Amino acid sequence: MSQHQDEDVEAQMLQLADDARHLVPSLVGMSLTQISEGVTLTYVSAPDVAGTLDALQYVDAGPCEAAIQRGEHVAVDHSELLDEGRWQLFAQAGAATGVLSTLSLPIFGGSMVTGGVNLYGGRSDSFAGHHEALAELFGAWAAGAISNADLSFSSRLEAVKAPARIEDANTVSTAIGVLSETHHVSFEEAEHNLRQAAARAGVPVVSLALFIVHPPHSP
């Protein structure tokens, strides 16, 4: 995809974010994903917190994955997630970064789910009464834009592969150990899952590893 096309998609996403913010003034972040060959790829996140929260969902599950699998809207209150003990990494990180609610919407191409939208709100009731309007807003836009976007997953994976500094390598190694123990998988599988999640969300693997090794605490 050309630089002009990249800029065009980015400009459209910024406009879409503005439109969504008119509906939901407490919107603090959003991302759009596409299902391609069995992999969900986040190609735009705004602001950066959305990318990290997306990555945590990919490595440890979350509402976006649930929305895409079920083909249904999934709305969550992060305080309830913490109480329930569900999606703990995601819930803790959200609370610490000022995200108090999440709305995840599937995007359909005909009868098939082709992608999804994650919306992050700064209030527990950010999305109350807005589910249908937001679904219409994103669904109408995404049908054409997703098909024209080069998500460059392979280049993202290369970009997040190797930490540059020793301390970064130690952080990544520790995070892999945590995931290996938590999910009862081999070290190799845990490393693969960590790097894939970071690449899919377009965030540095070290940033994701830090959230896993040192889960943030809400104020």
Secondary structure as UniProt FT lines:
FT   HELIX           3..23
FT   TURN            25..26
FT   STRAND          27..36
FT   TURN            37..38
FT   STRAND          39..46
FT   HELIX           48..60
FT   HELIX           63..70
FT   STRAND          74..77
FT   HELIX           78..84
FT   HELIX           88..96
FT   TURN            97..98
FT   STRAND          101..109
FT   TURN            110..111
FT   STRAND          112..121
FT   TURN            124..129
FT   HELIX           131..147
FT   HELIX           153..159
FT   HELIX           166..183
FT   HELIX           187..201
FT   HELIX           205..213
//
